[in-house]
């Protein structure tokens, strides 16, 4: 849904004849996707207002606050209910606690990301993998669920930090689930759902 929100914002700005030269639509889309749920309108508008952009400089929009109120209202009418709907790929209650712990670290590492992701899944999202835990019946393609969860979690963790998340990228031995670039270093993450004992070199 993140990219749908971004596309909607880009089209809206284009219809208003506004040239988005510094990625305002991308910034607002990420902010909306990761922080709109559970945030009051006034507080969310304050966050939107803090988004740095040259969009409103010499563009004929004198009332930025009014423009952004209208923009958030349009986003709410189109996407808010979908964001709030439960799904197996989300983290009920968000991941703010994990994000704060990561932000306190002097340097973000892949080990810290994986550790906080594990904590978030065990505490908030483990039920997304199961049709019935008592019968031991997993949902179809549980690894895809885990991949999506990790990608969403990592994008949220990197929202105010430098880093890139890549999905299903090709390497010399085939496709890798997730690639995370931190400090110009690419980390490859392969996610597996173990239903039995872990055996073999792989």
Secondary structure, 3 states (H helix, E strand, C coil): CHHHHHHHHHHHHHHCCCCCCCCHHHHHHHHHHHHCCCCCHHHHHHHHHCCCCCCCCCCCCCCHHHHHHHHHHHHHHHHHHHHHCCCCCCCCCCCHHHHHHHHCCCCCCHHHHHHHHHHHHHHHHHHHHEEECCCCEECCCHHHHHHHHHHHHHHHHCCCCCCEEEEEEEECCEEEEEEEEECCEEEEECCCCCCCCCCCCC
